[in-house]
Amino acid sequence: MDGIQVTGPMLDRFDEILTSEALDFVATLHREFDETRRRLLDARQERQARLSAGDTLDFLPETKHVRESEWQVAPAAPGLADRRVEITGPVDRKMTINALNSGAKVWLADFEDANTPTWENTVNGQLSLRDALDRTIDFSSGGKDYALKPDKDLATVVVRPRGWHLRDKHILVDGAEISGSLLDFGLYFFHCARRQLSKGRGPYFYLPKMESHLEARLWNDVFNRAQELLDLPRGTIRATVLIETYPAAFEMEEILYELREHSAGLNAGRWDYLFSVIKKFRTRGREFLLPERNAVTMTAPFMRAYTELLVRTCHKRGAHAIGGMAAFIPSRRDPEVNEIALEKVRADKTRESGDGFDGSWVAHPDLVPICREVFDGVLGDRPNQLDRLREDVRVTAEDLLAVSKTPGQITEAGLRGNVDVALRYLAAWMGGLGAVAIHNLMEDAATAEICRSQVWQWMHNDIELADTGAVVTRELVEQIIEEELAEIATEPGYDEKLYAQATALFKEVALDDDFAEFLTLPAYARMP
């Protein structure tokens, strides 16, 4: 293991994942591809500078030939033809068992937004996945035992590694921190690719946070090299890309093209998409100002344009289109809240299935039956609706950019809600939890990003609150922070140290003049 240094502690069973062979494998990927990764991250900053200076987003003239030529992605791989309901969640042992048993067709096993990348979570997550494939996983809590159903009843595993922008400080390659993307991908692929193939499936992935087709090309190069190193045929890997950044919405066809022999489709990652809208045009005043997050629905014109274009693009190329998250967490104590929320979930999934999506996401096992019922009503016995080409859809760059047409207000309640959710989530994240139930919603890093970026945007645009008339200033936000913290401090389980860390982090990413690209970067720097 020349040049490879593991700085994290070797805890129980970590030696089963961090073998010399596995570390050599991920180090090879890092050495061959990290320079390109860093160059592409620099290109993001260059594009941001142009946008901040007045440039805009548009479909790329240099890739017009890709959009106008005839080509198709690879046919659906085993276990990915029918994706009518997918469940998402972190890779702890309890979630692994519950997600696989949930009745969903696919489980997004998440090392990214629903996971705090502590050293323990990173390696234990790999153990959970490998043990699940070996059927040696179990879990007990509160007198209840959890065990897997038969293989034929389990969801297909699709792993989401960290985005290109994240590194892992617990493994150094030639003195540099390893790419979090390549570590998560590489460890799973090394240990589990053949295990998946032996079960009639394959190594499948969800790819987050990409901003260009060149970033997709890098993933495709990584896939080819990884398959070569393990002597597996090209196309064994399949990947679904989350279209969750504003620039990626203008390069959907090109992204599919770059990954075409490995492509499994696109997903409408709508929460990160809203965050990206704010981030990319944060200096452009009120033209790109969003109302409070609960007011931004999928019927907003710019969101309709984004999702309809995604379905048309995917089906034109023979790829699956997967809808967005239903984040509601059912309550066993408040049937009235459940009834209202479940009707919203049903309406959301009805809209998606009617638009031509082939499936959609839920955050909780209790939502699987609703999503499945809605898509069953459209699909019947068919595995998908790839035959719905949506040739009626015509989306222009202006349609995607029409943020100013979004209805809704900005109120003190909305501002307080953003502060409250961000503080609660960041405290949980610093404590090692990346998926957190807050006010009957499953919140992850994406929703926390919306909360803090909206506060930043409103403060920098001197927004007057619709209900009180107060202007959003740093002083007002700091006052609300103190008031919300005082309320939270009265609740059971309050941890003063974690909330102190969360408050300092929130002020940094929401109130500083400079806009932090991702809140997870300064958050991760604060972690051991």
Salt bridges, closest charged atoms under 4 A:
GLU16 OE2 - ARG13 NE 2.90
GLU16 OE1 - ARG130 NH2 2.42
GLU32 OE1 - ARG225 NE 2.88
ASP34 OD2 - HIS30 NE2 3.63
ASP34 OD1 - ARG37 NE 2.56
ASP34 OD2 - ARG38 NE 3.08
ASP55 OD2 - ARG50 NE 3.96
GLU68 OE2 - LYS64 NZ 3.83
ASP82 OD2 - ARG84 NH2 2.90
GLU86 OE2 - ARG83 NE 2.66
ASP110 OD2 - ARG160 NH2 2.57
GLU112 OE1 - ARG160 NH1 3.47
GLU112 OE2 - LYS209 NZ 2.68
ASP113 OD2 - LYS209 NZ 2.93
ASP131 OD2 - ARG13 NH1 2.81
ASP131 OD2 - ARG93 NH2 3.12
ASP134 OD1 - ARG195 NE 2.80
ASP151 OD1 - ARG135 NH1 2.71
ASP151 OD2 - LYS199 NZ 2.86
ASP153 OD1 - LYS152 NZ 3.27
ASP168 OD2 - ARG162 NH1 2.98
ASP168 OD1 - HIS170 ND1 3.06
ASP174 OD2 - ARG31 NE 2.86
GLU177 OE1 - ARG167 NH1 3.24
ASP184 OD2 - ARG162 NE 2.78
GLU211 OE1 - LYS280 NZ 2.95
GLU215 OE1 - ARG44 NH2 2.81
GLU228 OE2 - ARG225 NH1 2.39
GLU244 OE2 - LYS209 NZ 3.77
GLU251 OE2 - ARG47 NH2 3.05
GLU251 OE1 - HIS213 ND1 2.73
GLU253 OE1 - LYS316 NZ 3.32
GLU253 OE1 - ARG317 NH2 2.64
GLU254 OE2 - ARG67 NH1 2.73
GLU258 OE2 - ARG217 NH2 2.79
GLU261 OE2 - ARG234 NH1 3.84
ASP272 OD2 - LYS209 NZ 2.89
GLU308 OE2 - ARG304 NH2 3.05
GLU308 OE2 - ARG390 NH2 3.12
GLU343 OE2 - ARG346 NE 3.97
ASP348 OD2 - ARG270 NH2 2.76
ASP348 OD2 - LYS349 NZ 3.55
ASP348 OD1 - ARG351 NH2 2.61
GLU352 OE2 - ARG270 NH1 3.37
GLU352 OE1 - LYS349 NZ 3.45
ASP355 OD2 - ARG304 NH1 2.47
ASP355 OD2 - ARG351 NH1 3.67
ASP358 OD2 - HIS315 NE2 2.75
ASP366 OD2 - ARG332 NH2 3.65
ASP366 OD2 - HIS364 ND1 3.87
GLU373 OE2 - ARG346 NH1 3.10
ASP376 OD1 - ARG84 NH1 2.60
ASP387 OD1 - ARG382 NH1 3.25
ASP392 OD2 - ARG390 NH2 2.95
GLU412 OE2 - ARG416 NE 2.86
ASP420 OD1 - ARG424 NE 2.74
ASP420 OD2 - HIS439 NE2 2.61
GLU443 OE2 - ARG293 NH2 2.79
GLU449 OE1 - ARG452 NE 2.76
GLU478 OE2 - ARG474 NE 3.22
GLU483 OE1 - ARG416 NH2 2.39
GLU484 OE2 - ARG416 NH1 2.95
GLU491 OE2 - ARG424 NH2 2.75
GLU508 OE1 - ARG526 NH2 2.89
ASP513 OD1 - HIS460 NE2 3.83
